[in-house]
Amino acid sequence: MIKYLLLLFFIPFLLIARENPFFPVNDAEDIPLSTNQVEKYPQLKRATMKLPSTARVLQTVTVEYKNLDGSIAKKSIELNNAIDWHLPLFISQNYDTTEVKNLSHSKKVIPEKIRYKQILKLPFITFYESHKRLKIVTKDKMLRSFLLVKPHRIVCDFKRQTDIRSYIKKIPSLSIFKKIRIGTHDGYYRVVIELDGYYQYKVKKSNSGYLFTLI
């Protein structure tokens, strides 16, 4: 009978005992719990990035990634390569290995002949474009050329006494050269070539006129 009474006396103390007696009382709540569950992310296929029209050289590419322990780290690669801002940048882990193989065994590449497309023709001046090149065919002497902004445009003055009306030609959206405006002044006419972004340019005299190359 005494044994049963002692057993009933100790039952309440057993019920309030700690769940894990090996942790200190004060620090038990501060210890993080571990788990075997792994957070799932979608597999990288291809991501793209578009740069502004002022970009010309890709100097460094930096990738920020998460390690197995959850820490964040970065890794960079130095490039210093010229780029065309019209084209997006890609990051991918889903490339075609046959393409890489073909590139490694490719023969010497022969540069293709530049093909120009006529975008405007007037009796005394004709314009041809090929990506970043603008060929102006005319017998008139160019007096000056310079850049203006908002919108970004090349201004050229050609020597000729003419009284033609002002002319505006919009170029299709795929062209870098968006619009050509021509207006007459005393002793010369002005050609304004609007561009799709920010550029510098080089101009070269040729037998048929002038060649503008955007940079």
C-alpha positions in Angstrom: 0.0 0.0 0.0 2.9 2.4 0.9 4.5 1.7 -2.6 1.3 2.8 -4.4 1.1 6.0 -2.3 4.8 6.8 -3.2 4.1 6.2 -6.9 1.1 8.6 -6.9 3.3 11.2 -5.2 6.0 11.2 -7.9 3.7 11.1 -11.0 3.2 15.0 -11.1 7.0 15.5 -11.1 7.4 13.1 -14.1 4.8 15.0 -16.1 6.6 18.4 -15.8 10.1 17.0 -16.6 11.9 18.5 -19.6 11.6 16.9 -23.0 15.3 16.7 -23.6 17.4 16.6 -20.3 20.7 17.0 -22.2 20.2 20.6 -23.1 20.8 23.3 -20.5 17.5 24.9 -19.3 18.5 28.5 -20.3 20.0 27.7 -23.7 17.6 25.1 -25.1 15.4 27.6 -27.0 18.5 29.3 -28.6 19.7 26.2 -30.4 18.6 26.1 -34.1 16.8 23.0 -35.3 18.3 21.2 -38.3 16.2 19.7 -41.1 16.8 17.3 -44.0 14.4 19.2 -46.3 16.1 20.9 -49.3 14.6 24.0 -50.7 13.9 23.4 -54.5 14.7 26.1 -57.1 13.8 26.0 -60.8 16.7 24.8 -63.0 18.5 27.6 -64.8 17.9 27.4 -68.6 18.6 30.9 -69.9 18.4 34.4 -68.4 18.8 37.7 -70.4 19.9 41.2 -69.6 19.5 44.3 -71.8 22.0 47.1 -71.5 21.4 50.8 -72.2 22.4 52.4 -75.5 25.4 54.0 -73.9 27.1 50.7 -73.3 30.1 49.9 -75.5 32.5 47.6 -73.6 31.7 44.8 -71.3 34.4 44.9 -68.6 33.4 42.5 -65.9 30.7 40.0 -65.3 29.9 39.2 -61.6 27.7 36.3 -60.4 26.3 36.2 -56.9 25.4 32.7 -55.7 24.2 30.8 -52.6 26.4 28.0 -51.2 25.2 24.7 -49.6 25.4 26.2 -46.1 23.2 29.2 -47.2 26.0 31.7 -47.3 26.2 34.2 -50.2 29.3 34.6 -52.3 30.4 36.3 -55.6 32.7 35.4 -58.5 33.8 37.7 -61.3 35.4 37.4 -64.7 37.3 40.1 -66.5 36.3 40.5 -70.2 37.0 43.9 -71.7 35.1 43.0 -74.9 33.3 45.3 -77.2 29.5 44.7 -77.4 26.5 45.7 -79.4 23.9 47.1 -76.9 21.1 46.1 -79.3 21.7 42.5 -78.5 20.8 41.1 -75.0 23.3 39.3 -72.8 22.6 35.7 -71.9 23.6 33.4 -69.0 22.8 29.8 -69.6 23.6 26.2 -68.7 21.6 24.7 -71.5 23.9 25.1 -74.6 24.2 22.8 -77.6 27.4 20.8 -77.4 27.4 20.1 -81.1 27.6 23.9 -81.7 30.7 24.1 -79.5 32.2 21.2 -81.4 31.5 22.8 -84.8 33.1 26.0 -83.7 36.3 24.3 -82.5 36.7 22.6 -85.9 35.6 25.6 -88.0 37.7 26.7 -91.0 39.1 30.2 -91.6 36.2 32.6 -91.8 36.1 34.7 -94.9 34.5 38.1 -94.2 31.3 38.7 -96.2 30.8 41.6 -98.5 28.9 44.4 -96.8 25.4 44.7 -98.3 23.7 48.1 -98.2 20.0 48.8 -98.4 18.7 52.0 -99.9 16.5 53.9 -97.5 16.1 57.2 -99.2 16.7 58.6 -102.7 16.4 62.2 -103.9 17.6 63.7 -107.2 20.9 64.9 -105.7 21.5 62.6 -102.7 20.9 58.9 -101.9 21.2 57.1 -98.5 22.1 53.5 -98.0 22.4 51.7 -94.6 24.0 48.5 -93.4 23.7 48.1 -89.6 26.0 50.8 -88.1 27.1 52.2 -91.5 25.4 54.9 -93.5 26.6 55.5 -97.0 25.6 58.9 -98.6 26.0 59.0 -102.3 26.1 62.6 -103.6 28.3 64.9 -105.7 27.7 67.8 -103.3 30.5 68.8 -100.9 29.9 68.3 -97.2 30.6 71.5 -95.4 30.4 70.2 -91.8 29.0 67.4 -89.6 28.3 67.3 -85.9 26.2 65.5 -83.2 23.2 66.8 -81.3 21.2 65.1 -78.5 17.6 64.8 -77.4 17.1 63.0 -79.7 20.5 61.8 -80.6 21.2 62.8 -84.2 23.9 63.6 -86.8 23.7 66.9 -88.6 25.3 67.4 -92.0 25.4 70.4 -94.2 26.0 70.0 -98.0 26.8 72.8 -100.4 24.1 73.4 -103.0 21.8 76.3 -103.9 18.3 74.7 -103.9 14.8 75.5 -103.0 13.3 72.1 -102.4 10.7 71.9 -99.7 11.5 70.3 -96.3 11.5 66.6 -96.4 11.0 63.9 -93.7 11.6 60.2 -94.2 10.8 57.7 -91.4 12.9 54.5 -91.5 11.5 51.1 -90.5 11.9 50.2 -86.8 14.6 47.6 -87.3 17.1 50.2 -88.6 19.5 52.1 -86.3 18.8 55.2 -88.4 15.2 56.2 -87.4 14.5 59.3 -89.4 16.1 61.6 -92.0 15.1 65.2 -92.3 16.3 67.6 -95.1 15.8 71.3 -95.1 17.2 74.1 -97.3 19.2 77.2 -96.3 21.0 79.9 -98.2 23.8 78.2 -100.2 23.4 74.8 -98.6 20.9 72.1 -97.4 20.9 70.4 -94.0 20.5 66.7 -93.5 19.5 65.5 -89.9 19.8 61.8 -89.2 18.1 60.7 -86.0 19.5 57.6 -84.3 18.0 55.0 -82.0 20.5 55.6 -79.2 23.8 57.2 -78.1 26.7 57.0 -80.6 29.9 58.6 -81.7 30.7 58.4 -85.4 33.5 58.4 -87.9 33.1 59.8 -91.4 35.2 59.0 -94.5 35.2 60.6 -97.9 34.8 58.2 -100.8 34.6 58.4 -104.6 30.8 58.3 -104.5 30.2 60.5 -101.4 30.6 59.9 -97.7 30.6 56.9 -95.4 29.4 57.3 -91.7 30.3 54.6 -89.3 28.7 54.6 -85.8 30.7 53.7 -82.8 
